[in-house]
Amino acid sequence: MELDRTAVERVLRRAGQLDRQHEAGDRVSETAVLEAAAEVGLDGDAVRVALAIERLGPPPTRTATDRLFGPPVVGGERVVGVPADEALDRLDDLLVREHQLRPTRARGQVREWRRKDGPIGSLQRAAKSLAGDATLSKARRVEAAASAVDGERTVLRVAVDRSKERSGIVAGSAVAGGVVLSGTVVAGIVLSPFVLAAAPLAALAAGGVARVGHRQAEELEDCVEDVLEAVDQGTVPVTITESLRATIAALRPARR
């Protein structure tokens, strides 16, 4: 949105009034922000959504390493058509019943789930893999935060921690590149042209490992989007038993 000079003057004048009205000059109430936004013609609904997102804090910044291997924290956010508590309850139901995670923390509008460890957790993940969907069940930690837009809508943010997996991929990329480079240099002692090919081959090997990490991050992002969609739509969780039944039914030959 572009503002003309008159609108800018109104915004600055209003900002000055707000600054004088509050003892803490660097803090402004959300009501005052909404009033100021309405004065310059901003859509009030869009401002309420923006305020709800602001309460959740800024999302993680992306680095050059993130673009290569995927970020250490993957996630997404969406405006869902239910109050905050109901949104978190729906998410909990999905993550526990469908993705086999266990709740570990609930504080206000923030909740956390972790991967199930031990024989039972491993068995459940194996069953999810057989059903073709074990992406989120492998997550070491999932965190969600909810921020109310109004009485009927919520901004729900979900973040999946994959920092340990990414560290392994970064290390694996370095090892893969180093192995190819050292092996080619050894061969180059006998056949010197191999030395010239060492760097491109090492980069190719390292790049292959990096692509695996990037693909894993994209799969997690897609899974988070599916979960947010399910929360918004009120989709009933699909249990392991139901997933396996559907998989077995799909494998059976059709009767003539």
Number of C-alpha atoms within 10 A of each C-alpha: 3 6 11 7 9 9 14 13 13 14 17 12 12 18 16 12 11 19 15 10 11 12 10 9 11 8 10 15 9 13 10 13 18 17 14 19 17 13 13 16 11 14 11 15 12 12 17 18 18 13 18 22 23 12 13 17 8 8 14 12 7 12 10 9 12 16 13 16 23 25 23 19 21 22 23 19 18 17 20 23 19 22 18 23 15 16 24 22 13 22 23 21 16 23 21 18 16 22 26 24 26 20 18 13 12 13 8 9 16 17 20 20 22 23 22 20 14 8 9 10 17 15 13 17 24 15 17 24 14 15 18 12 17 19 17 24 26 19 19 18 21 25 19 22 22 28 24 23 24 16 10 12 19 27 26 27 21 24 22 24 18 22 16 11 15 22 14 12 21 19 14 16 25 18 16 20 22 18 15 20 22 15 14 22 20 14 15 16 11 10 11 13 13 18 18 12 14 21 18 13 17 23 17 16 21 23 18 14 21 24 17 16 26 19 13 19 23 16 15 22 19 16 18 22 17 12 22 24 15 17 26 20 13 17 12 13 19 12 16 20 13 13 18 17 13 12 14 12 11 10 9 8 7 7 4 3
